[in-house]
Amino acid sequence: MINNLQPHFLWVGLGAPKQEKWIAAHLARVNVPVQVGVGAAFDFHSGHVKRAPVWMQKTGLEWVYRMLQDHRLIKRYLMTNPVFLGLFLRDLIKAKIWNFSD
């Protein structure tokens, strides 16, 4: 059905890691050039999940609010965020080294 509609973008809002696994499992069969996991974005825009106060959104602390509202996110954030930060720092260091050697 997705292929029949021929979209240019596919937004998958199943939450991590389920949405990434779904995209990977269906990549060969779903002919959409850009497939993006959007997590809880649909829940926020529909009003199903309340967003953090504006000051938390503006200071980058919305994740803290979400974690306090949905306790199952605590484990996810504690397990995945350090991995992300480590990979990000590794790539940042590599980029700085490559930029200086040019």
C-alpha positions as CSV (number, residue, x, y, z in Angstrom):
1,M,0.0,0.0,0.0
2,I,2.9,2.4,0.8
3,N,4.6,1.7,-2.5
4,N,1.3,2.3,-4.4
5,L,1.1,5.8,-2.9
6,Q,4.7,6.5,-4.0
7,P,5.6,8.9,-1.2
8,H,8.9,10.7,-1.1
9,F,9.1,10.5,2.7
10,L,8.0,7.9,5.2
11,W,7.7,9.0,8.9
12,V,7.7,6.0,11.2
13,G,6.5,6.8,14.8
14,L,6.8,3.5,16.7
15,G,9.4,4.7,19.2
16,A,13.0,3.6,19.5
17,P,14.3,1.0,18.8
18,K,11.1,-0.5,17.3
19,Q,10.8,2.1,14.5
20,E,14.5,1.7,13.4
21,K,14.0,-2.1,13.4
22,W,10.9,-1.8,11.3
23,I,12.6,0.5,8.8
24,A,15.5,-1.9,8.5
25,A,13.3,-5.0,8.2
26,H,11.2,-3.4,5.4
27,L,13.9,-1.4,3.6
28,A,14.1,-3.7,0.6
29,R,10.3,-3.9,0.2
30,V,9.3,-0.3,0.9
31,N,10.3,1.9,-2.0
32,V,10.5,5.3,-0.3
33,P,13.7,7.3,-0.7
34,V,13.7,8.8,2.8
35,Q,12.4,6.9,5.8
36,V,12.7,8.6,9.2
37,G,12.0,7.3,12.7
38,V,10.2,10.2,14.5
39,G,9.6,8.7,17.9
40,A,6.9,10.4,19.8
41,A,6.5,13.3,17.4
42,F,3.0,12.2,16.4
43,D,2.0,11.9,20.1
44,F,3.1,15.5,20.7
45,H,1.5,17.0,17.7
46,S,-1.8,15.2,18.3
47,G,-1.8,16.3,21.9
48,H,-1.8,12.7,23.1
49,V,1.4,13.4,25.1
50,K,1.9,16.6,27.0
51,R,5.1,18.5,26.2
52,A,7.4,19.9,28.8
53,P,7.1,23.5,30.0
54,V,8.5,26.0,27.4
55,W,11.5,26.9,29.5
56,M,12.5,23.2,29.6
57,Q,12.0,23.0,25.8
58,K,14.2,26.1,25.2
59,T,17.0,24.9,27.5
60,G,17.2,21.4,26.0
61,L,15.8,19.7,29.1
62,E,12.6,18.3,27.6
63,W,14.2,14.8,27.9
64,V,14.3,15.2,31.7
65,Y,10.6,16.0,31.8
66,R,9.7,13.1,29.5
67,M,11.8,10.7,31.6
68,L,10.0,11.9,34.8
69,Q,6.6,11.4,33.1
70,D,7.4,8.1,31.5
71,H,9.7,6.0,33.8
72,R,10.4,3.3,31.2
73,L,12.5,6.0,29.4
74,I,15.0,6.1,32.3
75,K,16.6,2.8,31.3
76,R,16.6,3.7,27.6
77,Y,18.2,7.1,28.2
78,L,20.8,5.7,30.6
79,M,21.7,2.9,28.2
80,T,21.7,4.7,24.9
81,N,22.7,8.3,25.6
82,P,26.2,7.4,26.8
83,V,26.7,5.3,23.7
84,F,25.5,8.1,21.4
85,L,27.7,10.7,23.2
86,G,30.8,8.4,22.9
87,L,30.2,7.9,19.2
88,F,29.5,11.6,18.7
89,L,32.8,12.6,20.4
90,R,34.7,10.0,18.5
91,D,33.4,11.4,15.2
92,L,34.0,15.0,16.4
93,I,37.6,14.2,17.2
94,K,38.1,12.5,13.8
95,A,36.6,15.5,12.0
96,K,38.8,17.9,13.9
97,I,41.9,15.8,13.2
98,W,41.0,15.6,9.5
99,N,40.3,19.4,9.3
100,F,43.7,20.2,10.8
101,S,45.6,18.0,8.5
102,D,44.1,19.5,5.3
